[in-house]
Amino acid sequence: MTYLNEVMKHQWDDQAISDYGEQNGYTFGELAREMLRLHELFRQLGIQKGDKIALAGRNCANWAVAYLAIASYEAVVVSILQDFKAEDISHLLDHSDSKLLFVGPYVWKELQHQPMAQLEAAVSLLDFSPLYQAEGVHFPSGKEIDEAFRKRYPQGIEPEDVHFQADPDTMCLINYTSGSTGSPKGVMLNGRSLSNNVEIGKQILPVEPGQRLVSMLPLAHMFGQVCEFLYPLCCGTHIYFLTKSPTPSILLKAMQEVQPYLVVTVPLVIEKIHKKSLDPMLSKKLIRACWKAPILGHIIRARVKHALKNAFGGKLRYFICGGAAMNPVVEKCLMDIHFPLSIGYGMTECGPLIGGNPPKYFKARSGGVPVMNMEVRIDKPNNSGVGEIQVHGENVMMGYYKNEKATREAFTKDGWLRTGDLGCLDKKQNIYIKGRNKTMILGASGQNIYPEEIEDKLNNQAGVGESLVVEREGKLVALVFPDETLTKRMTLEELQKQMRENLQRLNKLIPGYSQVSDIEIKHEPFEKTPKKSIKRFLYK
């Protein structure tokens, strides 16, 4: 809370958070007042320190207000993705022992019909009005809260009244995430983990107060929660929340108007931009021939960089990707033009940061070096130095809520967290991800086959939108969802012919032991997690 206290005192009248394109927003001073006003609500509802309060709704300024009010009251934030089905949210409210729920209208529409045995009250994220209260629970009126607030702060709130605090070693967050392995788990994080993640952001991506940012990733996911909310807010950034699904047109308009210093996203976003805007130009013979030329190539690359930065508002200093591997062709293009790219490595269980680097130190295909107060080791490396990535340090979770078995399985006997990722380290400690332990396929002669590496090459073939490599009866089969621009102008027969040609080219690029036997065309996009990773467990 120290960072938040300081920024509030120094930027009291500056804008802190806003809903993009709407009237709702708060200065840092107004944010402090609304947090303290919600504290009065908690007191009158009998909420105690350590009680669980859930959040489920689309990104918005009031989501951020509620989150900070809960954390500064020293209750526990229960972060639930609004994309979960209503029955799943109901189950998680029960599992987390949540007493109070802040909920958006989109979620409440279905959730209100579900059983909520332990919940005492539900509050709207639109205006903090009551939506539900259990029998025997008195939900105070706005007038009652205002009176209690005036009694506690008769002179009103001034910067010197702000002194939020919390025990760094006490659990402050339970984050429920679907991940890509099936049923969700409640990751318990303490204040020290979140504080260290914020400090890492300040260290790697220094920012001047008053700069602006567009928040588009789900706030209930740790990547968006830390990198698009907690870290920038504690730096004095003005955050604009996209309250609707970030379609390309909405996103482009927001970028042009807000002119963010930082864009935090998943690789899928920049890969789509590359495929639709850059690839047609870069595939021209003249451009390809001149791309590396000393003078003309420099001019071409500079113009491409300028155009791409302008697409993100023109003031971009950092472009951070995470959550999944980036297409190597796209990554190489961005590095060729010296775009301010950095790809980090993390997981919810580390709140989320494990690896990262400022753009100028980023190494291609890596996930950065271990971040501050975190250690990384490779367990049982093979001849290529590849083994399970294990981590230790301040960011690591306390465990899974009410799941001792899963917690024991997540840690080694000497206390290191098993990430489940396979990778290696170079001499400078850059982390290279090779695949997931659970997705690795053992070849017929004992070779380790990493489907992600095959998919990287396949995704660069003509007409491939997305792909997934699976094992069937000892053979590798690639499932492909074609590029939709291709399917509009090709018959099924032409598309099948294209994929057969892709298969031939692919197998020339990969070792004999990992040859793909067939490509199967999928007619619907792959189902994905909130961070846009394909839900592998659904496909065989």
ROVEX-146744 format. One record per residue (C-alpha): residue in one letter; x, y, z. Coordinates in nm, 2 decimals, padded with zeros to 4 digits. Layout:
! residues N
 aa   east  north     up
  a      X      Y      Z
...
//
This chain:
! residues 540
 aa   east  north     up
  m  00.00  00.00  00.00
  t  00.30  00.23  00.04
  y  00.32  00.30 -00.34
  l -00.05  00.38 -00.35
  n -00.03  00.61 -00.05
  e  00.25  00.81 -00.20
  v  00.10  00.85 -00.55
  m -00.23  00.96 -00.40
  k -00.07  01.23 -00.19
  h  00.14  01.37 -00.47
  q -00.12  01.35 -00.75
  w -00.44  01.41 -00.55
  d -00.61  01.62 -00.83
  d -00.48  01.42 -01.12
  q -00.70  01.17 -01.31
  a -00.63  00.82 -01.20
  i -00.89  00.59 -01.36
  s -01.16  00.63 -01.63
  d -01.40  00.42 -01.83
  y -01.30  00.49 -02.19
  g -01.57  00.67 -02.38
  e -01.79  00.72 -02.07
  q -01.83  00.97 -01.80
  n -01.73  00.75 -01.51
  g -01.39  00.83 -01.37
  y -01.19  00.93 -01.06
  t -00.90  01.15 -00.97
  f -00.65  01.00 -00.72
  g -00.83  01.20 -00.44
  e -01.17  01.09 -00.55
  l -01.04  00.73 -00.56
  a -00.92  00.76 -00.20
  r -01.26  00.90 -00.09
  e -01.46  00.62 -00.27
  m -01.24  00.36 -00.12
  l -01.29  00.50  00.23
  r -01.66  00.53  00.17
  l -01.68  00.16  00.08
  h -01.49  00.09  00.40
  e -01.80  00.23  00.58
  l -02.02 -00.01  00.38
  f -01.80 -00.30  00.49
  r -01.81 -00.20  00.86
  q -02.19 -00.17  00.86
  l -02.22 -00.51  00.70
  g -01.99 -00.66  00.97
  i -01.70 -00.74  00.73
  q -01.39 -00.82  00.93
  k -01.02 -00.83  00.83
  g -00.95 -01.15  00.64
  d -01.31 -01.19  00.52
  k -01.35 -01.28  00.15
  i -01.51 -01.03 -00.09
  a -01.55 -01.14 -00.45
  l -01.53 -00.94 -00.77
  a -01.69 -01.06 -01.10
  g -01.75 -00.82 -01.38
  r -01.61 -00.66 -01.69
  n -01.32 -00.42 -01.67
  c -01.43 -00.08 -01.54
  a -01.32  00.20 -01.31
  n -01.56  00.07 -01.04
  w -01.40 -00.28 -01.05
  a -01.07 -00.11 -00.97
  v -01.22  00.10 -00.69
  a -01.38 -00.21 -00.53
  y -01.05 -00.41 -00.56
  l -00.85 -00.13 -00.39
  a -01.12 -00.08 -00.12
  i -01.12 -00.45 -00.03
  a -00.74 -00.47 -00.02
  s -00.69 -00.15  00.18
  y -00.96 -00.27  00.43
  e -00.73 -00.58  00.47
  a -01.01 -00.82  00.36
  v -00.93 -01.07  00.08
  v -01.01 -01.00 -00.28
  v -01.16 -01.30 -00.46
  s -01.09 -01.24 -00.83
  i -01.33 -01.43 -01.06
  l -01.33 -01.41 -01.44
  q -01.66 -01.27 -01.56
  d -01.65 -01.52 -01.85
  f -01.71 -01.82 -01.63
  k -02.05 -01.97 -01.65
  a -02.30 -01.86 -01.38
  e -02.30 -02.20 -01.21
  d -01.92 -02.20 -01.19
  i -01.92 -01.85 -01.04
  s -02.18 -01.97 -00.78
  h -01.96 -02.27 -00.70
  l -01.65 -02.04 -00.66
  l -01.83 -01.80 -00.43
  d -01.91 -02.09 -00.21
  h -01.57 -02.25 -00.23
  s -01.40 -01.92 -00.15
  d -01.62 -01.85  00.15
  s -01.71 -01.51  00.00
  k -01.94 -01.29  00.22
  l -01.99 -01.01 -00.03
  l -01.99 -00.99 -00.41
  f -01.92 -00.69 -00.63
  v -02.08 -00.79 -00.97
  g -02.13 -00.64 -01.31
  p -02.47 -00.65 -01.48
  y -02.36 -00.89 -01.75
  v -02.26 -01.15 -01.49
  w -02.56 -01.08 -01.25
  k -02.82 -01.14 -01.52
  e -02.75 -01.51 -01.50
  l -02.59 -01.54 -01.16
  q -02.90 -01.41 -00.97
  h -03.08 -01.74 -01.05
  q -02.80 -01.95 -00.89
  p -02.78 -02.06 -00.53
  m -02.55 -01.85 -00.32
  a -02.57 -02.01  00.03
  q -02.29 -01.83  00.20
  l -02.32 -01.49  00.03
  e -02.46 -01.21  00.26
  a -02.50 -00.94 -00.01
  a -02.43 -00.85 -00.37
  v -02.33 -00.50 -00.49
  s -02.36 -00.36 -00.84
  l -02.04 -00.24 -01.01
  l -02.24  00.02 -01.20
  d -02.31  00.24 -00.89
  f -02.24  00.03 -00.58
  s -02.61 -00.01 -00.51
  p -02.74 -00.33 -00.35
  l -02.86 -00.62 -00.58
  y -02.91 -00.89 -00.32
  q -02.91 -00.93  00.06
  a -02.95 -01.25  00.25
  e -03.24 -01.29  00.50
  g -03.16 -01.10  00.82
  v -02.88 -00.89  00.66
  h -02.94 -00.51  00.67
  f -02.78 -00.34  00.37
  p -02.72  00.03  00.46
  s -02.87  00.30  00.25
  g -02.65  00.56  00.07
  k -02.77  00.81  00.33
  e -02.66  00.59  00.62
  i -02.32  00.54  00.46
  d -02.28  00.91  00.40
  e -02.37  01.00  00.76
  a -02.11  00.75  00.89
  f -01.85  00.88  00.66
  r -01.91  01.25  00.77
  k -01.89  01.14  01.13
  r -01.56  00.97  01.08
  y -01.42  01.25  00.85
  p -01.60  01.57  00.96
  q -01.35  01.79  00.77
  g -01.36  01.57  00.46
  i -01.07  01.38  00.31
  e -00.73  01.54  00.25
  p -00.41  01.39  00.12
  e -00.26  01.37  00.47
  d -00.56  01.14  00.57
  v -00.44  00.87  00.33
  h -00.24  00.60  00.51
  f -00.37  00.27  00.38
  q -00.18 -00.03  00.52
  a -00.17 -00.41  00.50
  d  00.04 -00.69  00.64
  p  00.26 -00.80  00.35
  d  00.28 -01.16  00.46
  t -00.10 -01.20  00.50
  m -00.31 -01.34  00.21
  c -00.48 -01.05  00.03
  l -00.59 -01.22 -00.30
  i -00.74 -01.54 -00.42
  n -00.73 -01.55 -00.79
  y -00.94 -01.81 -00.97
  t -00.83 -01.88 -01.33
  s -00.93 -02.13 -01.59
  g -00.58 -02.18 -01.72
  s -00.54 -02.43 -02.00
  t -00.55 -02.75 -01.79
  g -00.91 -02.78 -01.69
  s -01.07 -02.70 -01.36
  p -00.99 -02.37 -01.19
  k -00.79 -02.34 -00.87
  g -00.78 -02.06 -00.62
  v -00.43 -01.92 -00.61
  m -00.35 -01.75 -00.28
  l -00.12 -01.45 -00.30
  n  00.00 -01.23 -00.02
  g  00.08 -00.85 -00.02
  r  00.45 -00.92 -00.06
  s  00.40 -01.09 -00.39
  l  00.18 -00.81 -00.54
  s  00.42 -00.54 -00.40
  n  00.72 -00.71 -00.56
  n  00.54 -00.75 -00.89
  v  00.46 -00.37 -00.88
  e  00.83 -00.29 -00.80
  i  00.94 -00.51 -01.09
  g  00.72 -00.32 -01.33
  k  00.85  00.02 -01.20
  q  01.21 -00.11 -01.24
  i  01.17 -00.27 -01.59
  l  00.93 -00.01 -01.74
  p  00.99  00.33 -01.57
  v  00.71  00.58 -01.63
  e  00.65  00.94 -01.56
  p  00.34  01.05 -01.37
  g  00.05  01.15 -01.58
  q  00.12  00.92 -01.87
  r -00.17  00.72 -02.01
  l -00.26  00.36 -02.07
  v -00.55  00.16 -02.22
  s -00.64 -00.14 -02.02
  m -00.78 -00.42 -02.24
  l -00.68 -00.75 -02.07
  p -00.92 -00.91 -01.82
  l -00.85 -00.75 -01.48
  a -00.94 -01.08 -01.31
  h -00.64 -01.23 -01.48
  m -00.31 -01.16 -01.31
  f -00.13 -01.04 -01.62
  g -00.38 -00.76 -01.67
  q -00.43 -00.70 -01.30
  v -00.07 -00.63 -01.24
  c  00.06 -00.49 -01.57
  e -00.24 -00.28 -01.67
  f -00.37 -00.18 -01.33
  l -00.16 -00.21 -01.01
  y  00.18 -00.12 -01.15
  p  00.08  00.17 -01.37
  l -00.16  00.31 -01.11
  c  00.12  00.31 -00.85
  c  00.33  00.51 -01.10
  g  00.07  00.78 -01.13
  t -00.06  00.67 -01.47
  h -00.41  00.76 -01.59
  i -00.57  00.43 -01.68
  y -00.85  00.41 -01.93
  f -01.05  00.08 -01.90
  l -01.22 -00.07 -02.21
  t -01.56 -00.16 -02.07
  k -01.66 -00.35 -02.38
  s -01.50 -00.63 -02.57
  p -01.19 -00.48 -02.74
  t -01.28 -00.52 -03.11
  p -01.02 -00.40 -03.36
  s -01.22 -00.08 -03.43
  i -01.27  00.01 -03.06
  l -00.91 -00.07 -02.98
  l -00.77  00.13 -03.27
  k -00.99  00.43 -03.18
  a -00.89  00.41 -02.81
  m -00.52  00.40 -02.90
  q -00.54  00.70 -03.12
  e -00.73  00.90 -02.86
  v -00.54  00.79 -02.54
  q -00.19  00.77 -02.70
  p -00.06  00.52 -02.44
  y  00.30  00.50 -02.33
  l  00.26  00.13 -02.28
  v  00.07 -00.15 -02.45
  v  00.03 -00.48 -02.27
  t -00.12 -00.76 -02.47
  v -00.11 -01.12 -02.58
  p  00.08 -01.22 -02.90
  l -00.25 -01.29 -03.08
  v -00.32 -00.92 -03.11
  i  00.01 -00.82 -03.28
  e  00.01 -01.13 -03.49
  k -00.33 -01.04 -03.64
  i -00.20 -00.68 -03.71
  h  00.11 -00.83 -03.87
  k -00.09 -01.07 -04.09
  k -00.35 -00.81 -04.20
  s -00.14 -00.50 -04.23
  l  00.23 -00.58 -04.24
  d  00.26 -00.92 -04.41
  p  00.10 -00.81 -04.75
  m  00.36 -00.53 -04.77
  l  00.66 -00.72 -04.64
  s  00.59 -01.01 -04.88
  k  00.65 -00.80 -05.19
  k  00.97 -00.90 -05.37
  l  01.12 -00.55 -05.38
  i  01.06 -00.49 -05.00
  r  01.21 -00.84 -04.92
  a  01.51 -00.77 -05.14
  c  01.57 -00.43 -04.98
  w  01.48 -00.52 -04.61
  k  01.84 -00.58 -04.50
  a  02.01 -00.33 -04.74
  p  02.24 -00.08 -04.55
  i  02.07  00.24 -04.65
  l  01.74  00.17 -04.83
  g  01.66 -00.11 -04.58
  h  01.71  00.12 -04.29
  i  01.47  00.37 -04.44
  i  01.20  00.10 -04.51
  r  01.24 -00.04 -04.16
  a  01.22  00.30 -04.00
  r  00.89  00.38 -04.19
  v  00.74  00.05 -04.09
  k  00.83  00.12 -03.72
  h  00.69  00.47 -03.74
  a  00.36  00.34 -03.90
  l  00.32  00.07 -03.64
  k  00.39  00.30 -03.35
  n  00.13  00.55 -03.49
  a -00.12  00.27 -03.50
  f -00.08  00.25 -03.12
  g -00.12  00.63 -03.08
  g  00.23  00.75 -03.16
  k  00.37  00.78 -02.80
  l  00.45  00.41 -02.74
  r  00.76  00.34 -02.53
  y  00.70 -00.02 -02.44
  f  00.52 -00.30 -02.61
  i  00.49 -00.60 -02.37
  c  00.36 -00.94 -02.46
  g  00.29 -01.24 -02.24
  g  00.06 -01.53 -02.19
  a  00.17 -01.74 -02.49
  a  00.45 -01.78 -02.73
  m  00.48 -01.53 -03.02
  n  00.50 -01.63 -03.38
  p  00.88 -01.63 -03.45
  v  00.83 -01.45 -03.79
  v  00.63 -01.17 -03.63
  e  00.89 -01.15 -03.34
  k  01.18 -01.12 -03.59
  c  01.00 -00.85 -03.79
  l  00.94 -00.64 -03.47
  m  01.31 -00.68 -03.37
  d  01.43 -00.60 -03.72
  i  01.25 -00.26 -03.70
  h  01.37 -00.20 -03.33
  f  01.01 -00.19 -03.21
  p  01.01 -00.16 -02.82
  l  00.91 -00.52 -02.78
  s  00.97 -00.74 -02.47
  i  00.81 -01.08 -02.40
  g  00.78 -01.18 -02.04
  y  00.73 -01.51 -01.87
  g  00.50 -01.57 -01.58
  m  00.21 -01.76 -01.43
  t -00.08 -01.68 -01.20
  e  00.09 -01.87 -00.92
  c  00.37 -01.60 -00.92
  g  00.13 -01.31 -00.94
  p  00.24 -01.33 -01.23
  l  00.60 -01.23 -01.31
  i  00.89 -01.48 -01.33
  g  01.10 -01.34 -01.62
  g  01.12 -01.01 -01.80
  n  01.35 -00.75 -01.95
  p  01.34 -00.39 -02.07
  p  01.29 -00.39 -02.45
  k  01.66 -00.29 -02.52
  y  01.78 -00.60 -02.34
  f  01.52 -00.85 -02.48
  k  01.66 -01.16 -02.65
  a  01.47 -01.32 -02.93
  r  01.26 -01.63 -02.84
  s  01.32 -01.58 -02.47
  g  01.09 -01.49 -02.17
  g  01.35 -01.25 -02.02
  v  01.58 -01.31 -01.72
  p  01.46 -01.39 -01.37
  v  01.30 -01.08 -01.22
  m  01.39 -00.91 -00.89
  n  01.37 -01.14 -00.59
  m  01.30 -01.45 -00.80
  e  01.52 -01.75 -00.87
  v  01.49 -01.99 -01.16
  r  01.64 -02.34 -01.20
  i  01.61 -02.62 -01.45
  d  01.52 -02.96 -01.30
  k  01.68 -03.27 -01.45
  p  01.80 -03.11 -01.77
  n  01.85 -03.34 -02.07
  n  02.14 -03.33 -02.31
  s  02.01 -03.01 -02.46
  g  01.97 -02.84 -02.12
  v  01.59 -02.87 -02.12
  g  01.41 -02.97 -01.81
  e  01.12 -02.85 -01.59
  i  01.14 -02.48 -01.50
  q  01.12 -02.44 -01.12
  v  01.10 -02.11 -00.94
  h  01.15 -01.97 -00.59
  g  01.11 -01.62 -00.44
  e  00.88 -01.34 -00.32
  n  00.63 -01.37 -00.60
  v  00.55 -01.73 -00.54
  m  00.20 -01.81 -00.41
  m  00.11 -01.93 -00.06
  g -00.07 -02.23 -00.22
  y -00.42 -02.32 -00.35
  y -00.71 -02.22 -00.13
  k -00.86 -02.53  00.05
  n -00.66 -02.77 -00.17
  e -00.37 -02.91  00.02
  k -00.32 -03.20 -00.22
  a -00.28 -02.96 -00.52
  t -00.05 -02.74 -00.31
  r  00.18 -03.03 -00.21
  e  00.20 -03.14 -00.58
  a  00.29 -02.79 -00.69
  f  00.60 -02.77 -00.48
  t  00.92 -02.97 -00.46
  k  01.04 -03.11 -00.12
  d  01.29 -02.82 -00.09
  g  01.02 -02.56 -00.15
  w  01.05 -02.47 -00.52
  l  00.74 -02.42 -00.73
  r  00.70 -02.66 -01.02
  t  00.59 -02.45 -01.32
  g  00.50 -02.74 -01.54
  d  00.69 -02.57 -01.82
  l  00.98 -02.72 -02.00
  g  01.27 -02.49 -02.08
  c  01.64 -02.40 -02.05
  l  01.86 -02.10 -01.95
  d  02.15 -01.95 -02.15
  k  02.47 -01.82 -01.99
  k  02.30 -01.48 -01.92
  q  02.01 -01.65 -01.75
  n  01.76 -01.58 -02.03
  i  01.47 -01.82 -02.00
  y  01.37 -02.02 -02.31
  i  01.03 -02.20 -02.30
  k  01.02 -02.52 -02.50
  g  00.67 -02.64 -02.41
  r  00.45 -02.77 -02.13
  n  00.54 -03.08 -01.93
  k  00.19 -03.21 -01.99
  t  00.20 -03.15 -02.36
  m  00.54 -03.29 -02.43
  i  00.51 -03.60 -02.65
  l  00.76 -03.89 -02.62
  g  00.87 -04.00 -02.96
  a  00.90 -04.37 -03.07
  s  01.28 -04.36 -03.01
  g  01.26 -04.17 -02.68
  q  01.30 -03.82 -02.83
  n  01.12 -03.53 -02.66
  i  00.87 -03.37 -02.90
  y  00.74 -03.02 -02.82
  p  00.42 -02.95 -03.01
  e  00.45 -02.58 -02.96
  e  00.77 -02.58 -03.17
  i  00.60 -02.76 -03.46
  e  00.30 -02.52 -03.43
  d  00.53 -02.22 -03.46
  k  00.65 -02.34 -03.80
  l  00.30 -02.45 -03.91
  n  00.14 -02.11 -03.82
  n  00.37 -01.94 -04.07
  q  00.24 -02.15 -04.37
  a  00.00 -02.01 -04.61
  g -00.36 -02.00 -04.50
  v -00.30 -02.12 -04.15
  g -00.48 -01.91 -03.88
  e -00.41 -02.13 -03.58
  s -00.29 -02.48 -03.52
  l -00.26 -02.75 -03.25
  v -00.05 -03.07 -03.28
  v -00.19 -03.38 -03.11
  e -00.08 -03.74 -03.09
  r -00.31 -04.01 -03.23
  e -00.21 -04.38 -03.22
  g  00.16 -04.30 -03.22
  k  00.14 -04.04 -03.50
  l  00.13 -03.66 -03.49
  v -00.17 -03.49 -03.64
  a -00.20 -03.11 -03.68
  l -00.54 -02.95 -03.63
  v -00.57 -02.63 -03.83
  f -00.82 -02.35 -03.82
  p -00.76 -02.17 -04.15
  d -00.71 -01.80 -04.20
  e -01.06 -01.67 -04.25
  t -00.96 -01.45 -04.54
  l -00.85 -01.77 -04.72
  t -01.17 -01.97 -04.65
  k -01.38 -01.69 -04.80
  r -01.22 -01.72 -05.14
  m -01.13 -02.10 -05.16
  t -01.35 -02.40 -05.20
  l -01.30 -02.69 -04.95
  e -01.11 -02.89 -05.22
  e -00.87 -02.59 -05.28
  l -00.82 -02.55 -04.91
  q -00.74 -02.92 -04.86
  k -00.49 -02.90 -05.14
  q -00.33 -02.60 -04.97
  m -00.30 -02.79 -04.65
  r -00.14 -03.09 -04.82
  e  00.13 -02.85 -04.96
  n  00.17 -02.70 -04.62
  l  00.23 -03.04 -04.47
  q  00.50 -03.11 -04.72
  r  00.68 -02.78 -04.64
  l  00.63 -02.83 -04.27
  n  00.80 -03.17 -04.26
  k  01.10 -03.03 -04.44
  l  01.15 -02.78 -04.16
  i  01.13 -03.03 -03.86
  p  01.33 -03.34 -03.75
  g  01.24 -03.68 -03.88
  y  01.12 -03.80 -03.54
  s  00.86 -03.52 -03.52
  q  00.71 -03.55 -03.86
  v  00.34 -03.47 -03.89
  s  00.14 -03.73 -04.06
  d -00.17 -03.53 -04.15
  i -00.35 -03.20 -04.13
  e -00.71 -03.19 -04.01
  i -00.91 -02.88 -04.10
  k -01.12 -02.73 -03.82
  h -01.42 -02.52 -03.91
  e -01.45 -02.34 -03.58
  p -01.19 -02.14 -03.39
  f -01.02 -02.32 -03.10
  e -01.16 -02.25 -02.76
  k -00.93 -02.03 -02.56
  t -00.85 -01.92 -02.21
  p -00.88 -01.55 -02.11
  k -00.52 -01.50 -02.20
  k -00.59 -01.64 -02.55
  s -00.41 -01.97 -02.51
  i -00.58 -02.26 -02.67
  k -00.75 -02.50 -02.43
  r -00.54 -02.80 -02.53
  f -00.72 -03.04 -02.29
  l -01.03 -03.01 -02.51
  y -00.86 -03.15 -02.82
  k -00.73 -03.50 -02.91
//
